[in-house]
Amino acid sequence: MATRTKAPAREMARDGHGRSLKTRGMPFLGLLVMPPGALVAGLAVHLAVRDSVVGLGLTAAGLGAASAVLALVAWAVGQHRDLSVTVHVVATVAATGLGEAVTVVVGLQRWWAYAFLLGGWLVAASWGIRRIDAFRKDHREEPEKEDSLRKELGLEGTRFGRPKHHVDEKGEVTRIEVPVKHAPGKTVDVIQQAVPGIESLANAPRGRSRAVPGEGAAASTLVIITKDVLKDLIPYPGPSAPGGCITDPLVSAMYEDQLPTRRYIAGGTPEAPNPSSTGRMGMTRTGKTLNAQVDALEVISRRNAQFMWFDTIKGAQTVRPLRQGLDIIVASDDPKTFRAGMKALIALVKWRTNRLGECGYRSWTAKVTDDPRLRMPFLIAHFEEADALCDIAPDEMVFLASKGLSVGVATSISLQRADATSMPTGLRFNIGNWSVFGCGDQYSAGFALSDATIDAGAHPENWKQSKPGYHYVEGIGIPEDRWPVAAKSFFATDAEMEAHTTQWAPQMMPLDEGSQVALGSWYAAAKAETLRLRLKWDADGQALPLVHDGAPGPAATSANTTLTRGGDSPAVLPDSDEDDEVADQRRARQQLIDDMEDDVASGAVDLGLDDDDPDDRGMGDIDITKPVPQPTGDDGLSWADEKIPPTDRAAALAAFERALREMAEDESLRDQANPDVAVFNVDALARRYKFRSRPWFSEILSDAAEGALTLPGLSLTRTDKPGFYRLERLADVVPIGNSA
């Protein structure tokens, strides 16, 4: 077999650039030939039309117009490229068109031929300089650099398409979208892992870019965020569907690509056929409350919905601007009041189940609001600081979230961390829509965001508390490619909220009479308390000073969404005459409630409630023609449930010590690595000993672990796992209790 050898002449012609000198010189020869060729072409056209003056004029005008169009196209195509190259191209196109037009008109004139050739060669020489600069580079090194960079990022074999630049009103690039074709056998995971390195190369904000999967597994889209377009306040633009149906999406924020967020809660649409409950998670002062308030503004502007707001922590200052649009406001810090409301809502769910079935409905739909037998609006029960409320009535919260949606009762919760120590896992699994604000770490974000969303670039832990209002939205009816796109809540002042509710609240559909009766005497008492709060706030005039991101005063314009009274917790404020006033108000409220309950007509109603069955699947029948009953015994419908016995701190701490000693002796809690140590979490202690709430146990355990509380004969320390403690009995010491 013959072998092929390289010609010595060809080897001699190479100078290390990988191409022969003859080949590399061809572009320069072409530049020199172009001006004479253009002159000959112009003369040929002149000879063809010289007999007609009109023909000469039209031809010259056509050439001028064509060159102008080509120049504009060249400018548009090169707008995001090197400016000097773009200007060079536009000038060359314009000069060539003008020269050809003149040649067509004047024909073969010696002076013009010399001028045309000289100008043409000067233009060719200017492009030759660029060619020389390009050929000075070693082309063999470019692929090596590119391949090295791709290898460094783990993108060997990946092909990137033409980038699409998005600009703002100032002409600045805000984001770049690049179509990506994966290497054979690779997926979007490879691009997602390379995003941090790509951000570094582009000098882009950290943690904002993302790689979104395409319809096929072989392709994806790389989105590089180059500018934070959400840093300024985004005013609430007003209701997205004024007077519309609650099945229309709620719009409470804007994505960083300037599109509004669209969240479905009532079902009944092709995008979201089923209803969904809502959860908001994030660190304190990250914007959860204002987002919930704007959501409430959206609900208030719909014709067939009602809203109840439960808040045992922030209370009045949060709901005050919305007071006219809320059917029930529970702003008490008494846990018994909250638990009574939860049991009333469970009774409502059971009654609605039976009533809808009697009228031929399998579940709540928008049609039931127009059915004269029902007139039943969609009801949203929002629970602010839900981690504290979950400790009071965890089973009731799970029941409401899992059973309420089918009868038009949706749950909305807001809390700092959706882990098992803050909320029952059954409740978390029944939340279909999550809005995740700034988090302390990626592990926390994973409680609400899916792994795919996090892998695609959603990292709220990068913000923590530095960007109030920023969040990610994931849920039913929202396209999955929108889940990793950052959004920011709309901002509305208290005055704007009050004006909104004043306009739209009178148009809201009232809660149907049957639902009111099903809620029992709790509804009557809660409604009276809500009316009293409205009257009080209306009479008070200007609200107390608010804190917006640490800037005191109602005139603050920060994007903070958590509105709190003053700058300090009431627990650390000195005693004043206001304390006596608050106590008098509470006594007056209780007297009002007692008077109302005395006036309620008596009647026997079987609610089918069984406190021993947390799931309580039985559906008790309620005759809506009967009057609202007087609560008797333990029906759970009084305003202030008396189930939680009062106890002083000293007695509670003594009981806490006895509980820990029992935990230390429990064989089921033994650490396998060290049998002398018991390992448990807060939930295990709170479930076993119910004389105090879980937050109380959590606080006391923290004090004990940090040495602020003495436990004679016991050693309590934290484990590496959040929420878990190591308990070891050091000696047999007679417990004497801790003093208050």
NUTOR-450684 format. One record per residue (C-alpha): x, y, z. Coordinates in steps of 0.05 Angstrom, whole numbers, plus 5000, padded with zeros to 4 digits. Layout:
<rs>
XYZ...
</rs>
This chain:
<rs>
500050005000502650684981503651195036501951935030507552425046507253175055510253595000516653955023514454584987508054605027511854495092516555055073510655525060507955445130510455915185507255605246500155865236497255215209495755505140500055635079502256345062498656304996492156135030493056665082494457195029488157074989483657555030488558135016488457994941480858004943480758684977485258974921480958684865474258934894474959684874476459554799470959034798465959524828468060064777467059584719460159384746458060114750460360264679456559654653450159914684451560614655452260334585445759964594441560574613445461174585440361304529435061494580435962064629430161804670433361114671439961394696436461784751432161204775437960724774442461194814436861334864435560584871442860444886442961014938436660754972439360044972445860255003442060645057437860035074443959585077447460085123441460085171441359325171448859305185447859785243442159385273445858725267452159005298448859395354451258905408458058785376464559175373462459905359468560055317467259465271459859655264461660375245466860115196461759665162456460205157461360715128463860205077456860025054454860755048461160955009460460364961453160524946454661264935460661104889456560624847450961124840455761674815459061174766452261004736450861744724457662004698460161384661467361304639470561954660478061954674477762394735472161974766475561314750481861544786477861804845473761174850479760704848483761114897477961154947476460424938483560204951483760655014477460305040480559625022486959815058482959985121479959295121486859005105489459285171484058895208485958265169493258355187491458425261487257795257492657385222497957595272494557135322496356395326489856055305492255405334491955705404484755945401481455255401486155045456484055635499476655505485477254765497481154895561475655355586470054875568473854315603474854755664467254865667465554145650462454345583466353935533462153815472456954325491454654795436452055495449447355845402446756585385445556975449439357425456440558075493435058415533435759145550432059625595429460325579436460605587439260125535443259725587443358975580439458655637439957915618442657475563439056845540443356315506440555685474444755085492445554415457448353905505453953435489451552735470448852385531449153005575443253375607441754065635445153845700451853975668449954695651446954815720453454595753457355075709452855685723457255955781463355945737459656275679457256825727464456935746466656985673461057475658462157865722454657775735451057815803452257185843446656675847441857005798443356645733440155985716439855405667432655225649431154535617428054545548422354115523427353585502432853315546438253485495437454245499436554795551436855545558442355905596439956565627445357035650442857605694447358215685443358745722438658735782432259045754428358915819432459355866427459925864420459925894415159635848408559985865402259575868398859725801391859585827387358965821389258495764381958265754377458795786370658495800372957835770372357125795376856835849378856295800382756825761390156845781392457295837398057785817402258035876409358085847413558185785418957725756425758005739423857945665418258445678412657935673407557895730407057295775400556905768398356465826392056035825388555845889381255665871382255195812377155185756381955395700385654995647392355205678390254995748383954565749384654415824384854915882391155005923393255255991398855765998405255796038410256356049417056196079423056626095427156956149424157516190423758196153424457886084417658106058412757556072407457996106406858526052406357975999400557676039397458366045397758485970394757795959389158006006388158635964387358185903382157745938378358355964377558605892374157945870366657865872365957165902371057085958371857236032377957296076379557126149386157346180389157006241395357336273397357206345404057566339403658216299396258306306393058976296398559346259398658826203391258776189389159486205389859756133385759156109380359176162374559356117375858776071376758226122370657836145373957596210380157876245383357456300388857906327389057606397395257316428391056816468392256116440385455886465382056386419385856116359384355396375376955536381377155866313380555256283375254786311369855236283373055216214373254456217365854456231364954916171368654436126364353856148357854236139359954486070361653776049354553546064351154166037354854145971353253415963345853535977345754055920349253585871356353855873362353405882366554005903366454755905366455115838365155835818358055615799355955525872356656275883350856385835346755785858340756085896340855485943348055625965350956315949357356035978363656455968370756185967373856286036381256406050383756316121390656646128395056466187400856956200406856686240403955986229409655636264406955896331399855716311401755016290403954876361397155056387392854636339397254216293392153686277386754196262391454556214392953916176385453746172383754446146389254436092387753726069380053736071378154466062380054575989374654135961369254545996372155235979376155356042383555506027389155546077394556076073400556046121406756466133412656236173420256296177422255566164417855006139421554446175418453906218419754286282415754876257409854546223407053846215409553486153402353336134401054076130407154206087405153656038398353976029401054666009400854695933403655405923410055635957413256325957420256285986423556926009430657016036432956406075438756266122441555696081440155256021437954696067432255126092430155326021429454586005423554516052419254906004422854925936423654295895430654025880429654175806428154915821434354975865438754625814436155105761438855695800433955885855438156085914434356525964439756386015444156875976439457445997437957266069434957926095438558396048433158415994426158476024420758265977425157815933422457105927421356505883414356245867413055515855406355175850400254935813398755305748405555635744409955385686415955015712420755455673418256045716419855705783427255895784425856615761426657125817420757585832419458175878413058355915409058965897409359525948403259885976402960386032397860336088393960916058393660565991391259916023385760286061383560645998383359985960379259626013374560226020373160185945372459435937370159146004362859365995362658955930364958305963360157735969358257626042359356956076353156536064348356436121349355686124356955766133355756276188351255796226356155226215361655636247357255676310357656176366365056286351363256656288358257106324363357276377369157356328364857796283363158236342370558286360372258456288367059006286369659276352376759296324374359656262370660176302376660276348381560356291376860826254376361256316383861246331385461626267392961596251396060916264401860806311408860926280411060346238417960066224419959956151426759616148428959966211426960666188421760916238415761326219409761226173413161626117418461106105418560846034422860226040420859586005420359216071414058816077413658666151410159226188411159206263409259656320415260076342422359836345422159406408418258806430412658966479415858486527421758956539417959606542417259936611410559946646406060536629398960776633397960446565398559756599392559916643388760146582390159496545387859096606381459506609380259386535381158636544376258626602371259036562372058556503370857946547364758276578362058416508363157686488359757426551353757876538353157626466353456896487348057016538343657286482344756706434338756246428339655556454339254936409342354256401347054176342351353556330357853786298360753086295367253306328371552806364377653096399380652396406380852316330385552836301383552676229376152636248373552406181366352386204361952916172356753166222350053416195348054126211341054376203341955086177334855266196336455206270338955816309346155896329347055466392349755656460356455276468355854746521361254306550367254186505364354346436370454766419366455366394367255866450371456476437376656286490377555536497379355356569383154706552390054986568390555026644393955636674400455496710405955936739413155926714416055586775411155006772412254936697419854916705419254386759414853976713419954086657425553796701421353186718419753096644427153106625428852586678423552136650426252246580433252076605430651396629426851236565430250636531427250816463431151466462438051166476443751366431446550736399453651006402452951186476447450826516448051326573445451886529438352006506437152386440430552736426427653356392422853896413416853566381417852916419417953296485411953736468407753146445409352746507408253306558402653776538402554246598405854786555406454956481412154746436415155456431415555466507419254796508423755036452425655666490426955306555431154766521435355316488436455646555438454986586443154806529446455496533447355456609442155996625437955476662440754996713438654266711441453916773444253236755442953306681447153516621443453796561447153986497445254086424446953566371449553696301442453586276438154216281432654166334435553546369438653506439443153026478440952886549445352536599443952396673450152556713447952356783441952196825440052876849433453036883429953536837428354186871425854576811427955236782425455886809421956386765
</rs>
